[in-house]
Amino acid sequence: MALLERVRAICLALPEVTERPSHGSPTWFVRGKSVFVTLHADGHHADDFPHLWCAAPPGAQEALTAADPGRFFRPPYVGGRGWLGVRLDGPVDWPEIAELCEDAYRVIAPRRLVALLDDGAADRG
């Protein structure tokens, strides 16, 4: 399955998520307004490799870029707000990507939607 289809399936499985292009790249929004993930499948600016940008909890960007700078990076524009860049040009750990996208959703989504997500997880567990 192509990168776009995999990321799309992960993001659209979350409550009240929509997708539309933003700045030429597939982007996922909570309630059609707040961005939480953008996929740059063909690269973006100087980063000419496939990657995604996602919102991240406080401290995650620093921890992940320090632990594995070959896979994680501080993206331009949104990196100053703690967002995380994730390279997708090597072997992709899809469960980890799903976890990062869910974490991004949790950072951006209103508490009521996060509660819906948690209720759904409890139902699956």
C-alpha positions as CSV (number, residue, x, y, z in Angstrom):
1,M,0.0,0.0,0.0
2,A,1.4,3.4,-0.9
3,L,2.3,6.0,1.8
4,L,-0.7,8.1,1.2
5,E,-3.2,5.3,1.6
6,R,-1.5,4.1,4.8
7,V,-1.4,7.5,6.4
8,R,-4.9,8.3,5.2
9,A,-6.3,5.1,6.8
10,I,-4.6,5.9,10.1
11,C,-5.8,9.5,10.2
12,L,-9.3,9.0,8.9
13,A,-9.9,6.3,11.6
14,L,-9.8,9.1,14.2
15,P,-13.0,10.9,15.3
16,E,-14.2,13.9,13.1
17,V,-11.1,13.9,10.9
18,T,-11.2,15.3,7.3
19,E,-8.6,15.4,4.6
20,R,-7.9,18.1,2.1
21,P,-4.8,19.5,0.4
22,S,-2.9,22.3,2.2
23,H,0.0,23.9,0.4
24,G,-0.1,21.1,-2.2
25,S,0.1,18.2,0.3
26,P,-2.5,15.9,1.8
27,T,-3.3,17.2,5.2
28,W,-5.6,15.9,8.0
29,F,-7.8,18.2,10.1
30,V,-9.8,17.9,13.2
31,R,-13.3,19.1,12.6
32,G,-12.2,20.6,9.3
33,K,-10.2,23.3,11.0
34,S,-7.1,22.3,13.0
35,V,-4.2,20.5,11.2
36,F,-2.6,17.6,13.0
37,V,-0.7,15.7,10.2
38,T,0.6,16.6,6.8
39,L,2.2,14.1,4.4
40,H,4.9,15.2,2.0
41,A,5.2,12.0,0.0
42,D,7.5,13.6,-2.6
43,G,9.4,15.8,-0.1
44,H,9.0,19.4,0.7
45,H,11.5,22.2,0.0
46,A,15.0,21.1,0.9
47,D,13.8,17.9,2.5
48,D,13.5,15.9,-0.8
49,F,12.5,12.6,0.8
50,P,9.1,11.3,1.7
51,H,8.1,12.4,5.2
52,L,5.2,13.7,7.4
53,W,4.9,16.5,9.8
54,C,2.7,15.9,12.9
55,A,1.8,17.8,16.0
56,A,3.6,16.3,19.0
57,P,3.2,16.4,22.8
58,P,5.6,18.7,24.8
59,G,9.1,17.3,24.8
60,A,8.5,14.6,22.2
61,Q,10.2,16.5,19.3
62,E,13.4,17.0,21.4
63,A,13.4,13.4,22.7
64,L,12.8,11.7,19.4
65,T,15.2,13.9,17.3
66,A,17.9,13.3,19.9
67,A,17.2,9.5,20.1
68,D,17.1,8.9,16.3
69,P,18.1,12.0,14.2
70,G,18.2,9.8,11.1
71,R,14.4,9.3,11.2
72,F,13.1,12.3,13.2
73,F,13.7,16.0,12.5
74,R,12.4,19.5,13.4
75,P,10.4,20.5,10.4
76,P,10.4,24.1,9.0
77,Y,7.6,26.5,9.9
78,V,5.9,24.3,12.5
79,G,9.0,22.9,14.3
80,G,9.2,25.9,16.6
81,R,5.7,24.9,17.9
82,G,7.0,21.4,18.8
83,W,5.9,19.6,15.7
84,L,7.8,16.6,14.6
85,G,9.1,15.6,11.1
86,V,9.3,11.8,10.4
87,R,11.2,10.4,7.5
88,L,9.4,7.7,5.5
89,D,12.1,6.8,3.0
90,G,13.4,3.8,4.8
91,P,11.7,0.9,6.5
92,V,8.5,2.3,8.0
93,D,7.3,1.2,11.4
94,W,3.6,1.5,10.7
95,P,2.4,0.9,14.3
96,E,4.8,3.7,15.4
97,I,3.4,6.0,12.7
98,A,-0.1,5.2,13.9
99,E,0.9,6.0,17.4
100,L,2.5,9.3,16.3
101,C,-0.6,10.3,14.4
102,E,-2.8,9.5,17.3
103,D,-0.5,11.5,19.6
104,A,-0.8,14.4,17.1
105,Y,-4.6,14.1,17.2
106,R,-4.6,14.2,21.0
107,V,-2.5,17.4,21.0
108,I,-4.9,19.2,18.6
109,A,-8.4,17.7,19.2
110,P,-10.8,19.1,21.8
111,R,-11.1,17.1,25.0
112,R,-14.5,15.7,24.0
113,L,-13.1,14.1,20.9
114,V,-10.1,12.7,22.8
115,A,-12.6,11.2,25.2
116,L,-14.4,9.6,22.3
117,L,-11.1,8.1,21.1
118,D,-10.4,6.8,24.6
119,D,-13.9,5.3,24.9
120,G,-13.4,3.5,21.6
121,A,-10.0,2.2,22.7
122,A,-11.7,0.8,25.9
123,D,-14.3,-0.9,23.7
124,R,-11.6,-2.5,21.6
125,G,-9.5,-3.6,24.6
